[in-house]
Amino acid sequence: MSLKHIMLASALALTACKPPFNAGAYPNTDELFKVATAEYNKHHWDNAVHAFERLTTELSPRDPRIAQAYWYLAKSQEKMGDHLLAAKSYSRVYELLPQDTLADDALLASAKAYQKMWRKPALDAEYGQEALTQYQTFLGYYPDSPLVPAVSAGMAQLDEWFAEKDYETGIHYLKRKAYDSSIIYFKDVIKLHPTAKVTRDAYLRLHEAYGAISYKDDARDLCDTMRKTYPADREVMRICGPAPPAAAPAPPSE
């Protein structure tokens, strides 16, 4: 047997002899916390999850280490790809200790974990809604946090995705000539997401839907709004034309 094979066999034997990690083998929370932190630093995410999970049940809710236990539990869960569990673990930090120095970081991390699970706008937006709720909660709890710009950026990205989802649904109905349904979704884009990238297109497609069912008054009023909102847009000018001349003032009465 070659030296390489001997070394490999020895390593496998040592691994086989090593007992599995047991978070319950430590006599007190101090020892367990040290071990949990060591496992985390070694990137033994599974062991860290078991250790920090046990700490969250053994530490008092008033123990300041509970925030760290939930924080590192969540980070370990994320490393293992368990974003939903991580989001919930992060949430426990601000729920238990809202004044802790980790609380705002944890609430932001929770929102991001939910947002990460909404992989693209076409999919179900449940996790996007959860992320939005967390961001809104953040602004309510920590309006002066230095993390507010990151929260605003996350919310802006969500707004774009919500707008895109409604817009694509409107297009779906428009193509199938379900004009009333398409109108509802295009109006939602315009009302709920006025600054999104697809909002200008939602105006144009809404005008198209109005034209298809001869809603002439609605189309005219929409053109008035589009000219004000997009005064230099060529497509708007092509569809709506220039604004009609203002009516001459009535002559003064004698």
C-alpha positions in Angstrom: 0.0 0.0 0.0 1.4 3.4 -0.9 2.0 6.2 1.6 -0.8 8.2 0.2 -3.3 5.3 0.7 -2.0 4.8 4.2 -2.5 8.4 5.1 -6.0 8.4 3.6 -6.9 5.2 5.5 -5.6 6.7 8.7 -7.7 9.9 8.2 -10.8 7.9 7.5 -10.2 5.8 10.6 -9.8 8.9 12.8 -13.0 10.3 11.4 -14.8 7.1 12.0 -13.6 7.0 15.6 -14.6 10.6 16.3 -18.0 10.8 18.1 -20.7 12.9 16.6 -21.1 16.4 18.0 -23.4 16.5 21.0 -24.6 19.9 22.1 -26.1 18.3 25.3 -22.7 17.1 26.5 -21.6 20.4 28.0 -22.3 21.1 31.7 -23.4 24.7 31.5 -24.3 27.5 29.1 -20.8 29.1 29.5 -19.1 26.0 28.1 -21.7 25.5 25.5 -21.4 29.1 24.3 -17.7 28.7 23.9 -18.1 25.5 22.0 -20.8 26.9 19.8 -18.7 29.9 18.9 -15.7 27.7 18.2 -17.8 25.4 15.9 -19.1 28.5 14.1 -15.6 29.9 13.6 -14.5 26.5 12.2 -17.3 26.7 9.7 -18.9 23.6 11.1 -22.4 25.1 10.4 -24.4 22.0 11.4 -22.7 21.7 14.8 -23.1 25.4 15.3 -26.8 25.2 14.6 -27.3 22.5 17.1 -25.2 24.3 19.8 -26.8 27.7 19.3 -30.3 26.2 19.0 -29.8 24.6 22.4 -28.5 27.8 23.9 -31.7 29.6 22.7 -33.7 27.2 24.9 -31.4 27.2 27.9 -30.6 30.9 28.2 -33.0 33.2 30.0 -34.9 35.6 27.7 -33.3 38.4 29.8 -29.7 37.0 29.3 -27.9 39.4 26.9 -26.3 36.4 25.3 -29.6 35.3 23.9 -29.3 37.9 21.2 -25.9 36.6 20.1 -27.2 33.0 20.3 -30.1 33.8 17.9 -27.8 35.9 15.7 -25.2 33.2 15.2 -27.9 30.5 14.9 -29.4 32.5 12.0 -26.1 33.0 10.3 -25.3 29.3 10.6 -28.7 28.5 9.2 -28.1 30.8 6.3 -24.7 29.2 5.6 -26.6 25.9 5.3 -29.1 27.4 2.9 -32.0 27.5 5.3 -33.1 31.1 4.6 -36.6 30.7 6.0 -35.3 29.4 9.4 -32.6 32.1 9.4 -35.2 34.8 8.8 -37.2 33.6 11.8 -34.1 33.3 14.0 -33.0 36.8 13.1 -36.5 38.1 14.0 -36.2 36.7 17.5 -33.3 39.1 18.3 -35.4 42.3 18.0 -38.5 40.5 19.4 -36.7 39.5 22.6 -34.2 42.4 23.0 -35.3 45.3 20.8 -32.7 47.6 22.4 -29.8 45.3 21.9 -27.0 46.5 19.6 -27.7 43.6 17.3 -31.4 44.2 17.0 -31.4 46.5 14.0 -28.8 44.4 12.2 -30.9 41.3 12.8 -34.1 42.9 11.6 -32.4 44.0 8.4 -30.9 40.5 8.0 -34.3 39.0 8.5 -35.8 41.1 5.7 -32.9 40.3 3.4 -33.3 36.5 4.1 -37.0 36.7 3.1 -36.2 38.8 0.1 -33.6 36.3 -1.1 -36.3 33.5 -1.2 -38.3 35.5 -3.7 -36.1 34.6 -6.5 -37.8 36.5 -9.4 -40.9 38.6 -9.8 -42.9 36.0 -11.7 -43.0 33.7 -8.7 -45.3 33.9 -5.8 -44.6 37.1 -3.9 -45.3 35.7 -0.3 -41.7 36.1 0.8 -41.5 39.5 -0.9 -44.4 40.6 1.2 -42.7 39.2 4.3 -39.5 41.1 3.4 -41.5 44.3 3.0 -43.2 43.8 6.4 -39.7 43.4 8.0 -38.4 46.6 6.3 -41.5 48.5 7.4 -41.1 47.2 10.9 -37.4 48.3 10.8 -38.4 51.9 10.0 -40.9 51.9 12.8 -38.5 50.5 15.4 -35.2 52.1 14.3 -35.8 55.3 12.2 -32.4 56.7 13.3 -30.4 53.6 12.6 -27.4 54.0 10.2 -28.8 51.0 8.4 -31.8 52.9 7.1 -30.2 53.5 3.6 -29.8 49.7 3.2 -33.4 49.3 4.2 -34.5 51.9 1.7 -32.5 50.2 -1.0 -34.1 46.9 -0.2 -37.6 48.4 -0.3 -36.8 50.1 -3.7 -35.8 46.7 -5.2 -39.0 45.1 -3.8 -41.1 48.0 -5.3 -39.6 47.3 -8.7 -40.4 43.6 -8.4 -43.9 44.2 -7.2 -44.5 46.6 -10.1 -43.0 44.2 -12.6 -45.2 41.3 -11.3 -48.4 43.4 -11.6 -47.4 44.7 -15.0 -46.7 41.2 -16.4 -50.1 40.0 -15.0 -51.7 43.0 -16.8 -49.9 42.0 -20.0 -51.1 38.4 -19.6 -54.8 39.6 -19.5 -54.2 42.2 -22.3 -53.0 39.5 -24.7 -56.0 37.4 -23.9 -58.3 40.4 -24.5 -59.5 40.3 -20.9 -59.3 44.1 -20.9 -61.1 44.8 -17.7 -58.7 42.6 -15.7 -55.7 44.1 -17.4 -56.9 47.6 -16.6 -57.0 46.7 -12.9 -53.4 45.6 -12.8 -52.1 48.5 -14.9 -53.8 50.9 -12.6 -52.3 49.2 -9.6 -48.8 49.6 -11.1 -49.5 53.3 -11.6 -51.0 53.9 -8.2 -48.8 51.7 -6.0 -45.5 52.0 -7.8 -45.3 55.5 -9.4 -41.5 55.6 -9.7 -40.9 52.0 -10.9 -39.2 51.4 -14.3 -42.3 49.7 -15.8 -44.8 52.4 -14.7 -44.4 54.4 -17.9 -45.2 51.2 -19.9 -48.2 50.5 -17.7 -49.6 53.9 -18.7 -49.1 53.0 -22.4 -50.7 49.6 -22.1 -53.6 51.0 -20.0 -54.3 53.4 -22.9 -54.2 50.4 -25.3 -56.8 48.6 -23.1 -59.0 51.6 -23.0 -58.8 52.0 -26.8 -59.7 48.3 -27.3 -63.0 48.7 -25.5 -63.7 52.2 -26.7 -63.3 53.9 -23.2 -62.7 57.2 -25.0 -63.2 59.5 -22.0 -60.9 57.4 -19.9 -58.3 57.3 -22.7 -58.4 61.1 -23.1 -58.1 61.7 -19.3 -55.2 59.3 -19.2 -53.4 61.1 -22.0 -53.7 64.4 -20.0 -52.0 62.6 -17.1 -49.3 61.1 -19.3 -48.4 64.4 -20.9 -47.9 65.9 -17.5 -46.0 62.9 -16.2 -43.8 62.3 -19.3 -43.8 65.6 -21.1 -40.8 64.8 -23.3 -41.6 61.1 -24.1 -41.9 60.4 -27.8 -44.2 57.4 -27.4 -46.6 59.4 -25.3 -46.6 62.2 -27.9 -47.2 59.6 -30.7 -50.1 58.0 -28.9 -51.7 61.1 -27.3 -50.6 63.9 -29.6 -50.1 67.4 -28.3 -52.3 68.8 -25.6 -55.4 70.5 -26.9 -55.4 74.3 -26.8 -56.7 75.9 -23.7 -60.2 77.3 -24.0 -60.3 81.1 -24.5 -61.5 83.0 -21.4 -65.1 84.1 -21.5 -65.5 87.9 -22.3 -66.3 90.0 -19.2 -69.9 90.7 -18.7 -71.1 94.3 -19.2 
